[in-house]
Structure formats: C-alpha cells, structure tokens
Amino acid sequence: MNKLIAEFIGTFWLVLGGCGSAVLAAAFPEVGIGLHGVSLAFGLTVLTMAYAIGHISGCHLNPAVSVGLWAGGRFEGKELPGYIIAQTLGAIAAAAILYLIATGRAGVDIGAFASNGYGALSPGKYSLVAALLCEVVMTAFFLFVIMGATDKRAPAGFAPIAIGLCLTLIHLVSIPVTNTSVNPARSTGVALFASGGYIMQLWLFWLAPLVGGALGALMYKATAEQK
C-alpha cells in the first residue's frame, strides 16, 4: 500500500507541476517560460520525485514505465494493476486541482488544458501516423534511459538526473507534435477536463506509450545483456 500511495502522490506532482506550468505559467506570455520552461518543469517533477519516493515505489509515475520495466524483467506483473490504477487516479486528482485553480480567474477559457492530440488537436497539426510514431519512439528511448540509468552497473545516485533530463529532452522535441504524452496517466487526467475532442483521441496516448515502453525496455535488455 505504501508503494501505491507513493505512486499516487508522485504522479499527482508530475501532472500538477508539468501540466500546471503549461496551463498556468505558459498561458501568460509575460511570464516567458514557453516550450523550454514547460519541458524543464516536466523533467524537474520526475527528478524531484525520484529522489523523494524512488526508494519506496521505484518512482514510475507512468503506466508505460511500469509496463516497460515489467517487459524488461525489472518489475513483477502482479503489481502492474495496482500501480496503473494509482498513477491514473493521481493524475486525475491533480488535473481536478489544476482545473479548480485555473478556473479561478475571471473569463478564463481552459481550452486544451495541456491535453495531447493529433491532427486538428496537435499543436503543430501533425497527423495520426506522425503522432503515433513520435510517441512510440520517444517512450522507447525514455525506457531505454531508465533501464540504463538504474542498472546496477551504472553510477549510483545519478539515475534521477539522467531520467529527468531525458524527459525534458523528450518534451523539447515532441511538444509541437502531440504536446508530449509518453505517459497514459498524464494524458488521461487532463483530457477529462479539456474542452474539445481530446478524450476521443486518448486511445493513442495509451497505446503508443505502452508499446514504446515495452520496446525500449526490451531494446535495452538485448543491448546490455552480459554474455
């Protein structure tokens, strides 16, 4: 139960900090954080929580990470349902809090509410195929870095930095394409409160990260296997 509570809290922080930077701070040009600031915010949420709860739950904060670590032999399958439920509930709770904060300003239009989309709902109007490919590849490399940074042969204590910076880089590349998911829980939380058809496109942001996460973990396992 402590693991599940930690995953709930950690995913809550990821959505509140990452999506919150986009919904609240980036909404005002005078604040000036833009794409770079939002990308860094997502990376910082993972970095800080990895140090805070990594020793409790492993700090997955993401169903794709949990599935990837399972595919890579680092996580027991029997724990998957509990982790995925806790992560998704944490994301929804954070999105609800963020919605209440965002709508506390007179005349606000929450619009996309930091949601993910393709086609007309993509920030750069990228196609379904482009979005699918981007999410699969980005999540695959995210898991590759996670697997490598947490390998027992890697330098101890530096994994959160590598993982946080990797997520920052992923956002710098893919925000224009899908607004960056690589995390089904994060996508679900905000899509429930967004205006528009984001909820109808949510299937892609479950399918692509889960497939990508498994592929990335298997890719690392094959690369790093000691003969």
C-alpha atoms as one frame of an Amber mdcrd trajectory, in Angstrom:
protein
   0.000   0.000   0.000   2.884   2.394   0.699   4.079   1.860  -2.862   0.668
   2.697  -4.295   0.322   5.812  -2.143   3.779   6.918  -3.285   2.824   6.388
  -6.939  -0.395   8.355  -6.445   1.475  11.266  -4.842   4.300  11.159  -7.376
   2.002  11.149 -10.397  -0.076  13.895  -8.795   3.083  16.012  -8.589   4.064
  15.242 -12.179   0.700  16.411 -13.541   0.370  19.373 -11.200   3.917  20.561
 -11.883   4.262  19.688 -15.552   0.767  20.386 -16.841   0.392  23.208 -14.341
   3.368  25.012 -15.854   1.645  24.824 -19.242  -1.861  25.746 -18.086  -0.926
  28.491 -15.615   2.526  29.936 -16.327   2.855  29.412 -20.088  -0.609  30.909
 -20.601   0.889  34.333 -19.884   3.495  35.457 -22.464   4.922  37.956 -19.995
   5.973  35.078 -17.736   8.104  33.824 -20.598   8.616  30.145 -19.769   7.349
  28.880 -23.129   8.181  25.441 -24.510  11.540  25.395 -22.744  10.079  26.119
 -19.342   7.309  23.538 -19.673   9.826  20.923 -20.819  12.045  21.644 -17.833
   9.065  21.560 -15.462   8.183  18.011 -16.505  11.794  16.939 -16.090  12.000
  18.517 -12.646   8.867  16.763 -11.422  10.388  13.367 -12.213  13.827  14.303
 -10.873  12.490  15.571  -7.548  10.091  12.680  -7.025  12.708  10.115  -7.983
  14.787  11.269  -5.022  11.705  11.529  -2.792   9.975   8.199  -3.472  12.360
   6.170  -5.611  13.297   4.088  -2.591   9.617   3.449  -1.800   7.957   2.564
  -5.105  10.652   2.965  -7.728   9.003   6.242  -8.822   7.368   5.001 -12.031
   4.667   7.745 -12.203   3.644   6.343 -15.569   1.863   3.159 -16.741   4.250
   2.973 -19.703   7.211   2.912 -17.329   5.621   0.180 -15.217   4.825  -1.921
 -18.300   8.289  -1.294 -19.711  10.041  -2.323 -16.508   7.885  -5.447 -16.427
   8.820  -6.252 -20.036  12.464  -5.687 -19.138  12.311  -8.045 -16.172  12.623
  -5.334 -13.533   9.048  -5.374 -12.203   6.574  -8.075 -11.199   3.473  -8.383
 -13.349   1.220  -8.906 -10.338   1.947  -5.327  -9.249   1.005  -3.763 -12.593
  -2.758  -3.267 -11.989  -2.259  -1.526  -8.649   0.457   0.763  -9.997  -1.514
   1.733 -13.105  -4.662   2.484 -11.089  -2.736   4.556  -8.525  -0.938   6.515
 -11.240  -4.136   7.226 -13.159  -6.022   8.313 -10.046  -3.134  10.564  -9.031
  -3.171  12.197 -12.467  -6.939  12.738 -12.362  -6.779  14.220  -8.849  -4.023
  16.626  -9.895  -5.938  17.629 -13.024  -9.003  18.344 -10.879  -6.994  20.582
  -8.544  -5.371  22.294 -11.522  -8.809  22.848 -13.086 -10.094  24.482  -9.901
  -7.063  26.772  -9.783  -7.193  27.632 -13.496 -10.892  28.459 -13.438 -10.378
  30.798 -10.500  -9.550  33.573 -12.958 -12.461  35.533 -14.396 -13.267  34.811
 -18.041 -10.742  32.010 -18.386 -11.043  29.542 -21.263  -9.146  26.384 -20.339
  -9.184  25.136 -23.938  -6.830  22.195 -24.461  -5.858  22.172 -20.773  -2.395
  20.740 -21.627  -4.003  17.730 -23.326  -2.470  15.582 -26.038  -3.789  15.281
 -29.560  -3.137  14.587 -33.215  -4.488  16.071 -36.440  -6.512  19.192 -35.693
  -5.757  18.782 -31.966  -1.985  18.568 -32.436  -0.160  21.836 -31.596   1.561
  21.653 -34.991  -1.324  19.851 -36.737   0.682  16.636 -37.151  -1.081  13.546
 -38.492  -2.199  10.480 -36.556   0.695   8.463 -38.020   3.254  11.124 -37.083
   1.853  11.335 -33.553   1.812   7.567 -33.140   5.392   7.200 -34.356   6.601
  10.079 -32.194   5.006   8.719 -29.019   6.270   5.165 -29.591   9.851   6.265
 -30.301  10.039   8.851 -27.509   8.674   6.440 -24.925  11.010   3.700 -26.129
  14.049   5.891 -25.575  12.671   7.064 -22.237  12.588   3.451 -21.070  15.989
   2.758 -22.564  17.441   5.585 -20.463  15.526   4.496 -17.347  16.743   0.913
 -17.693  20.316   2.040 -18.243  20.407   4.701 -15.537  19.032   2.278 -12.944
  21.232  -0.644 -13.987  23.292  -1.936 -11.063  26.402  -1.241 -13.166  25.523
   2.450 -13.598  26.938   5.136 -11.265  24.877   5.113  -8.085  22.746   8.113
  -7.177  22.639   9.795 -10.582  19.671   7.994 -12.150  17.093  10.707 -11.278
  19.191  13.346 -13.044  19.534  11.304 -16.236  15.849  10.374 -16.235  14.662
  13.917 -15.521  16.860  15.378 -18.257  15.698  12.693 -20.674  12.067  13.654
 -20.073  12.992  17.316 -20.570  14.600  16.495 -23.918  11.593  14.422 -24.981
   9.320  17.412 -24.356  11.611  19.779 -26.242  11.332  17.529 -29.294   7.717
  16.393 -29.209   5.573  19.179 -27.729   4.884  20.536 -31.241   3.776  17.088
 -32.407   1.466  15.773 -29.662   2.001  18.185 -26.762   4.025  15.236 -25.413
   2.411  12.380 -23.587   4.738   9.364 -23.194   2.513   8.787 -20.168  -1.075
   7.461 -20.393  -1.959   8.599 -16.862  -0.850  12.184 -17.528  -2.883  12.211
 -20.756  -5.993  10.828 -19.083  -6.060  13.264 -16.173  -6.134  16.469 -18.202
  -8.235  15.088 -21.093 -11.151  14.604 -18.698 -11.290  18.359 -18.080 -10.307
  19.747 -21.500 -12.764  21.288 -23.923 -12.846  19.758 -27.390 -12.395  16.202
 -28.604  -9.267  15.253 -26.682 -10.971  12.434 -24.822 -11.784  10.766 -28.160
  -8.091  10.661 -29.071  -6.988   9.290 -25.730  -6.649   5.742 -27.122  -3.471
   6.723 -28.984  -1.871   8.074 -25.826  -2.403   4.760 -24.093  -1.464   2.505
 -26.996   1.675   4.261 -28.231   3.415   4.799 -24.852   2.671   1.251 -23.671
   4.061  -0.236 -26.888   7.021   2.135 -26.872   7.809   1.458 -23.235   7.905
  -2.290 -23.770  10.042  -1.925 -26.906  12.523   0.385 -25.202  12.965  -1.925
 -22.238  13.444  -4.948 -24.473  15.906  -2.979 -26.580  17.988  -2.159 -23.503
  17.759  -5.709 -22.204  19.087  -7.054 -25.504  21.822  -4.412 -25.677  23.041
  -4.679 -22.099  22.761  -8.434 -21.624  26.020  -9.848 -20.349  27.231 -12.881
 -22.281
